[in-house]
């Protein structure tokens, strides 16, 4: 059945909902959002939460959103994301298959109540460059710091300097676009040297214009630009603490000639 024929309200989209597998917290979400005996509600009116995304370009060169943690499920343009639970019966203590989200499971599409409730651990992989709000609806499990929902679609998006937002303070406004393993990372003037991952490999600059990429992202997903003032707090947080010497961590690549 086509999504538009169901009783769920949704953003102005007309395609069947895509599916997302069982997801745990992504970068920026509090570990306190764990399963608890909370009840499952059914919401007709959407709730707005916060999420972060990774970014790539599809075969046509259009921006494509991905969960901040590794996952095969991309957020496809103009198509609501639908949650499903694919937890192994062994790992889920032999619980029967259920609709997502379920109060006794970790399945569902996550969103945080605010930017302030997101964790900022020292990343071992380049952090997500897209921050935004997302509309959630359908089955819903509410937690102290956010929600898990059955359906979701972005409502406002913004490209930020991935390093300023999640690694160390800085101006936050992108001036260049780098790539690493087919992912795109927007970086500010202070971090335009790039990102180095633990094995020594570094992101490389592209010929993409950051403003043009931002415009194409909004047009592709038919959403509004998230105002800069709503994310500026991210750029003022203290630098994430240095991990022990044995722990993997990303590093900012020094700018040549500076």
C-alpha positions, 0 to 999 in steps of 0.5 A: 500500500502506498504511504500516502493512503495510510492514516499517518500524516507526513511531510509533502512526499509521495513515494513508498517509505523506505525501511531502516534496520534496527538502529542504536544511538548515533554520534551525538545521541545520549547513551541514556536513551536505552530501552525502558518499560515506557509505553508505546504511543501512536502520534498523529501529529509529528514531533520534531527532534534533532539528528546528525547525518553523514553525507555522500553523492549518489550516482547522479551527483546529488547529495545523499544522507546516511546515518551518522553510524555505519549502516546500509540504510540511506535516507532517500530523498522525498521518501519517509524512512520507516523503522523495522527491527531486525534484531537476531532472536538470540540477541533479543532473548527470543522475543517475537517479531514486533513492530518498531519501535518497541518499548522493550527493544532498541529498535526505531528511528532515534532523535534527540530533544536538543543539541545539548542532550547529544554526547560528544565523545572523542571520535575515532572516525570523521564526525557527521557534517550535517545537523538538522531537525527531523519530523517523527510520527506513527508509533513512538517511544518517548525517553527523557532525552529523545524519542524512537519513532516508526517514521521520520523525514528531515525538516531542516538541514545545515552543513557545518564544519564536522570538526568544530561541531564534534571535535574542537571549537571553531568558526563552524561555517564551512569553506571547503568540502573534503572526501574520504571513502566516498563520504563528504565532509565540510570543513571551516577555515581553521580545519580546511587542512583535513581530517586524519583517521587513526591509520594515517589516511587523510581526507582530500579536498574536492572541487565542490563548492560548499554553498552549492552543496548546501543548496543542492542538499536542500533542493534534493530533500525539499526541506528548509535551511536550518538557521545558523543561530540554532547550531552555533552552540555546537561550535563553542563546546570545549575540545573533546578530551584526549583519549589514552595513547592506545585509543584510536582518534581522529586528528586535524591535519595542519594547514600547509604553510601556516 
